[in-house]
Structures are given as structure tokens and as C-alpha cells.
């Protein structure tokens, strides 16, 4: 299941806009329109690529034994 509203835009200061992925800052733009474009492209890319398999990132010595 995919997370809804994974990316968000917030006012950074009196002049800038920030794009976040969850609580992580992705970028800061001068224009809100630029932040909207970054958010749109990130969402498109996230929907195109399946998330990486967790097991592939785990060292074989740390993997759960199979029965």
C-alpha cells in the first residue's frame, strides 16, 4: 500500500518554500510554483518505481533463518 501525501510543501521563511518527504527536507525553492513542480515530479517518480526489497539490503548473516 502506498502512503498518501508522502511529499508536502510548507512556507520556509518570508520568501522561500520547502518540499518535505515526511519529516526530511528535500529542497527549498524561491517560488511556490517551483515547489509544486518538484513535488509533482517526486510523486511521479515514486509511483513509477517499486520500493526496494528489504531483504536485499539485509546482510545474509543478519537475515532470518528459513525453516
Secondary structure, DSSP 8 states (H G I E B T S, - for coil): ---TT-EEEEE-SSS-EEEEETTEEEEEESSHHHHHHHHHHHHHHHHHS----HHHHS-TTTS----
